[in-house]
C-alpha cells in the first residue's frame, strides 16, 4: 500500500488498524480503510511517500505484531526510516534473488534481455510514429529492427554484449532527434543562444567541465533529464514497495549505496515512453526563452511552469497516484541550491 499527500493518518481503533490516505488534489474524497488482526487483505508493507500526517505509537506496535513493514520515503523515493520486525525495508527472499541473479551471468542476461527488447520496441515506435522523417531516422529504424532480430535469433550471452547492442540503437535513436523542429516565439524579448536552435546530441556540448548527460546545455536535454528524474522517483517507490533493494542492480551492476542500480534496471523499458512526453511538447508547443533558465555555468533548467506542464503528462506513466507536483516544487528548491 502506498500513501501520499497531506493528512495521512494511521491509528488503532477498537483493536483494528484505521488508515486514511492523504489529500493530493481538490476534491479528493477519502474512504478510511480498516484492517483486523490476521486480515487476509492486510498489505505486506505500507509505504509513506513524502506528504504529512500522523501515526500513533500503538499503530506501529500493531503493524510490527502483524509483520507489516512501514517505510517512510522522501519526495525522491529515498528511504528515510523503516519500522518492521526485521528492521529492514526489503524482503529478504527478494534480496537473496537479486544477489543470486547478479552473480550468475546467464541469469543476468535472462533478466536483462526482456527489458532491453521492450525498450527497443518502444524506441522503434517513437521512430516510426512520432519522429519526423530524415536520413537519421531511416538509419535508426534499420538499427533498431536489426537489434530486435538479433535478440530473437542470436541473443548475446553476456550483459556487456547486450549493452553494446542497446548502445548502437540509442545512438541512432537520438541522432534522429536532430530532425526535430523546436519552435520559438518572442525571441527579441527573450533571446536564446544559437545552440538552442538545433538539437545535435544527447550529451552536453561542453564535455570538458560537465558530466556527459547530467547537466544539460540544451532545452531538449533539460526536459529529458527532468522526465527521467520523475520516472526514476516513481520507479524507486515501486521497487521499494515491492520489497526489493534498490541498490542491488542486475543489469546495472554497481553496488554503491548512492547508485540505485536496480531502479535503473527497471526504468529501461519506460525511457522511450517518457521521451514521448517531450516529443509531444515539441510537436504541440511554441517555446519561449522564458520557459528555461540559463545558469551562470551554461546549464539549462526548466522554469517552474514548464516543469509543471511536463509533470502533468508524466503522471500518466505511473500506475499509482503520487504527488508529482509536490515533487516538482521540491526539485525547484534543489535546483536553486545547486
Steps between C-alpha positions, in 0.01 A plus 500: 500500500636842403375810680574856392376855542406704804300382799609133500378324813585154638356408838347215699124510562331231710784258430495559124735698279336812355668665201411827329690593184625855444350772282677580173239705312154652539248349520660184634247296700652233724354180638682373811637147478459268799701180553453231763776288648582214265306669219569322170490836321762658725783635280847356570646852507374857525704767326461867593620725218581849625181689598396567858285348770518291816549143615447386857744290702244225549455489120873432461472221761192360319683494167810338647292228667331431165838499321406795281796719403451876528736694272531876480643644175596855413372678191760330277422152628805468727446314827472725806403246766375143535286338768483123466552179689827442311619863503554477125294663227539224241368147480795267585385242243493757221838639604644147492359464147665827398841390628467152347395641163768769478772245577398265217562633148240282319239609755602865460455471125163327538386783724637777280397389150121550547564849642721603210272335244205700630708818505600450136141423400384823665789686337399361160145625557630851568713487186221379273203686643625822660840620380508691169644338184873533448799293392588463867156360575522248215838381626374480859196294396730258320730475804211439740339242273832316460550501877161341558581229246831428674333481842258245358728284284843534662469663844824610668643289779634786711347820632788704358422377146131572558592851613703546183196411288279738697766774475500489119121529497504790748763691305307474175175584678624828641665590169147483358400773747713740295208535258274644772379854441483676834288810440583826680306821557581851628870447441565874500351530848645172627811433289639148485850367427567385146573151638135469601373536143613153398525178695825316439573260783364333813834583662578845631703705253758608758643159591814646660326632806176305531378145543395364160120518539436626851533876458316585179598789276204463262127535588413158356762332717379700799147370441628145454698516824196630683274230358751229589521644850124465543513148356785406733315621810184315399695181425694520827173522695367197310817296558502568874126436527552159339769410753815521288825670600542791255881490531543140379495526123511207262549650157656816649738332742634783717461428872573853621232611751436824312453313170152352493593255229188284522288812448692568179445138396127535536491844335643385168178396320327823604761747378361521143151540649629795704655636180151525350414768753783713363419420137137597561602836648736573210231415246217696662666792677680816393765570758634821642841574645314572824402131520859417593762637734860530381731481800836676529686178406291453185278228646140515378212446746121496462306785654226398749209530256673294234584239762135480607384455141748219450411326826128521424567276199752287687239411762338275239807275518433400859257221582435651842433848631812685608517869583722594206416869527639497852804326356537786250484766769778334698712442190474873427649571844780252437573653160536844661736359761708332228 
